Amino acid sequence: MSIFQSKQSQNARELLRQARHLRNLRGDIMRDVEMKKLLESEEALESSLRAGDAKVIDNAIDRLYTCMGKIVPGRRQSVFAENFEILVVAVVVAMGFRTYLIQPFKIPTGSMEPTLNGIHVDASIEPRIMDRIPMRYLKWLIYGERYIQVKIKEDGFIGPRELSSDEITAFYTITKERYKVTPGCRKYKLPKNAVPFFSYGNAVRKGDILWSGFETTGDHVFVDKIRWNFQKPKRGQVVVFSTKNIPTLPYGTHYIKRLIGIPGENIRIVPPNILINGRVIDDIAPIVRIERQESPYSAGYVLAQKNSPNDIVYIDSTNSIVELTLTQYFALGDNTTNSRDGRYWGPIPGENTIGPAFLVYWPWSTRWGLIH
């Protein structure tokens, strides 16, 4: 027997075995006509094997295979099911990527300016050409900037005062960026850090603009969650860390600052310089840039300022040294005059560190690309 005939015979006998398995599995629910055709197809294949004619065997294999396919037809998935499976796989891969490799974060504040920008606003009365539909969506997608206009919807006064019965009551109370109309009706929400065009006591009319201008989203960055599994954190890196185990910070969030002190060091600020173990840092480019005040956002490294006698600060004029244990790190914001950082809440436990932020991926700006 040739090699081809031997292979053909093996395929035929395997198909017969599967046919018998199919009868045992579905015999009780198969229709009589299906059972009859299946048995006839099996018998025909067995006869062709005894005869040994290769062409006849091929025909019998095709016949039995077709018969089995009609009994258990392959079910083609719907387009929705196929796309849903692809989406599930993509989500699982993305979650694994985010958990173990690279994680995205958004910068909410200006504490790292000019290295990284948080959400910021610029007041303006009139929108520009690019702020008209549909270009405004493209502008936001690329540059993260959008035009916002907040209009007054009733007559009244800004701020509490006695109103006559024929006036429409409109009291405005500031809670963060939300201007609430009391009693009982409207709320006006302004972008973060936006200053309204009206002051308390000003009369306003329906249609007046409370605020208008441009809001630009904070930088979105990628954090490398692998690197510190193979090398220790380095001074000067921009680091993301968890706030757990830091009592003076809100629990369950993440902060981003520049790493200044590593385990076992003594940290001291002598404005505008950082001193590590008594030595001024003059060999780490980003730190030197801040010390030399090469940015309008930087006054060098400054001491913490107590807002009240009960405030806890770690580096101020009377308590100017932080001694790190062998498991602690110390971090400061680049914009030290506008940053709540290690000067106020102290060292970072080593287990809190997530990884170095290495890339601004959105929006498109002068900061897009690698982080230094």
C-alpha positions, 0 to 999 in steps of 0.5 A: 500500500502506498503512503497516500493510500495509508493516509487516506485509510487513516482519515477514513477510519477516523471519520468512521469513529467520529460518525459512531460517536455522533450516533451515540451522542445524538441518536436519541434526538436524530430523525429517522431519515437522518439516522438512515442516511448516516448508517448508509454513508458509514456502510458505503465508506466501510465497503470502499475501504474493503475494496481498496479503490482510492477514488471510491474511498474519497467519494465515500469520505465526502458523502459521510462528511456531508451527511454528518455536517447536515446533522450537526451544522456549524453555527455562524456567529452573528456580526454582533457576537463576533464584534462583542468577542473582539471587544471583550478580548481588547478590554482584557488585553487593555486591562492587563496592559494597564495593570502590569505594563503602562498606565495612563494618568491625567494631570489635574493641577498646575503643581508640576508646571511648566513640565506638566500642565494641569487643567487651565483656563483663559477668559475670552468673550468671543470664540475663534473660528476653530471654536465653531461646529464642527471644527471645535470637536477636532480642536478638542481632539487634537489640542484638548481645548474647548470654548465655554460660555456660561450665561445668566438665566434670570435677573437678580443680584450676585451675592446675598442681599434683601430683594423686594417681592417683585424681584426674581430671587437669585442668590449666588454662593461660591462652592469651588467652581459652582455658583448656586442660585438660591433658594432652590433653582439653578446652579452655574458651574464654571471651569476650574480656576475660572473667575466670574466676570461679576463680583458680589453685589453686582446686578445681573440680567438674563442673558449676561455672561457669567464667564466665557473663555477657553478651558484646556485639559490637563496633560495625559501621561503614560507611567512605566510600571515595569522599570522599577522592577529591574532598577531602583527609582532615580532622583529627578524622575517624575514619579506617580505614587498612591496616597495610601498610608499618607495620613494627611492626603486623601486616600485612594488617589494618585499624585505626580511629583518629581523625585528628590530624595531616595532612601537613607538621605537627609533632605533640606531646603535652603531657598532656592536650593535643595540640599541632600546630605548637606550638598546642593544638587547641581548635577540633575538638570530638571532640579537645577532648572528649578533652582535657577528659576528658569521658568515663570512658574518657579521661584526655586525651592521654597520652604513650606508655609503654615496657613494656621498654627495647626498645620503640619509641615515637614520643611519650614523655617523651624523644622528644615530637615527630613530624614528618610528611612531605608524604605522612604522617598521624598518628592516635590512639585516643580511649581514649588510656590503652588504645590502641596508636596513633600514639604507638607505631607512628608516622605512617601512609603516605598510600596506606594510608588507606581512608576516614572511618568515617561510620556505626554501622549495627549493633548498635542502641545509643546510638552508632547513627547518624552518627559524630562 
